Amino acid sequence: MKNKVGREISDTVLNEMGYKPFESTEIGHPVVTYTDHKVRVTKGDDKLVESIEDVIKANLKDGMTISFHHHFRNGDFVFNMVMDKIIELGYKDLTLAPSSLTGIMNDKVIEAVKAGVITNITSSGMRGSLGEAISHGLMKNPVIFRSHGNRARSIENGNIKIDVAFIGVPNADRMGNANGMEGDSAFGSLGYALIDAKYADKVVLLTDTIADYPNTPASIQQTQVDYVVKVDKVGDPDRIGSGATRFTKNPKELKIAKMVNDVIVNSPYFKQDFSFQTGTGGASLAVTRFLRQSMLDHNITAAFTCGGTTSPIVSLLEEGLVKKVMDVQDFDKGAASSMKKNPGQIEIDGSWYADPDNKGAMVDQLDIAILSALEIDTDFNVNVLTGSNGEIRGAVGGHQDAGTAKMTIITAPLTRGRIATIVPAVNSITTPGSSIDVVVTEVGVAVNPARQDLIAEFKKHPSVPLVSIEELQAKAEKTVGKPKPVEYTDRTVAVVEYRDGSVIDEIKQIKD
């Protein structure tokens, strides 16, 4: 059957996996029973153990679910360290449930899948060799992609039951009090790992720095921790940042950023105590700099930003242009090191950030969200998961979650090389078009026809060059031509959930 965004959902996903098809972005106010987290009874004077192998042997069994966080990004040492030992010990049929998978994890995941150690994965996303392998049929069972808010929701309501959480931290004391902002391997906010620490049956902290007891501030408290394992090194904070957090000098990206700023300034949402979230791409970082000047020019300050935090956002905080930074993850070393000195940079967990089923997520208060895309179609649906060749190469992240903003803006070039960004139909749908209000490219701004209020407002301002999404698509196709369709088999390799747990799309195996 087809869901409400016109995607065919297979009987396997609906019947065997028990999914409901996506209906609407209006989730409503469900009555939700959260799973109770386990109470740990700890005897002895500390929780320090010498060997990760001993912890694994004492707690892990075949068929269990294990989790990790991705705050170190490509500087993570913990994942491969733990997985090496799990593979060596011969465990089978594990479910891997990290907050996301980064490139440094790819080879180890592939090895574990081939060995039968991992047979199920749920994640925000994956890239590189792992995404390619999954797309070509590496796993028997479909990967499940969830947004950051949906992951928190799924852990809290028991859809994801974590048996053992392995959490790398830059410091911890002998009883398990830990934070992400102190030590040589500091990465800032522990936001996505805090849910794991609260709800996992067993919580294992791995650290390279044993702090004096009691270690405060304690983002993870001793009341949540079962074991503390001292290792040589948990990660390299210099590799937290990636190409996605670069400052751009690209004229096209700068032009897009300037137009995004004009859209914001000429919208009804640019006013005292507005709120916003930006992404990490070159254009998004440039928007922050343009927006800074506009805030100064209009004598306006923002109440808060939320989501992943970058150094330009921290600069706005330090200048007094933003009052609070609600920080669930830090995308560069500057933002990470800022948390311990800036009281206005507040660590929040994934539930507070974006869980649609709790009593109030930060994303529900957002005025403006600026997001990127791999593809946008003429129905304003957005794809951030699969490339033009059909291979998995991205992450849902907080994309769906931030789409709840009063004005959600997608930034993208009209084409990337010989590949169109604005297309008749996206390869896979991550965020439904009903969430998207404005698409900004270097050749014009398309507003969702459902937002006639914005169209009327922007018509008053020549700095916002309005075009239709159909015009953008036609111009892109004229520039690069019509691509040959990707050929797929009937086999589902991944299920894309919407933030309420319904299925918004399936990703099929690519024909070889």
Secondary structure, 3 states (H helix, E strand, C coil): CECCCCCECCHHHHHHCCCCECCCCCCCCCCCCCCCCCCCCCCCCCCEECCHHHHHHHHCCCCCEEECCCCCHHHECHHHHHHHHHHHHCCCCEEECCCCCCHHHHHHHHHHHHCCCEEEEEECEECHHHHHHHHCCCCCCCEEECCHHHHHHHHHCCCCCCCEEEEEECCECCCCCECCCCCCCCCCCCHHHHHHHHHCCEEEEEECCECCCCCCCCCECHHHCCEEEECCCCECHHHCCCHHHCCCCCHHHHHHHHHHHHHHHCCCCCCCCEEEECCCCHHHHHHHHHHHHHHHHHCCCEEEEEEEECHHHHHHHHHCCEEEEEEEEECCHHHHHHCCCCCCEEECCHHHHHCCCCCCCHHHHCCEEEEECCEEECCCCEECCECCCCCECEECCCHHHHCCCCEEEEECCCEECCEECEECCCCCCCECHHHCCEEEECCEEEECCCCHHHHHHHCCCCCCCEECHHHHHHHHHHHHCCCCCCCEEEEEEEEEECCCCCEEEEEEEECC
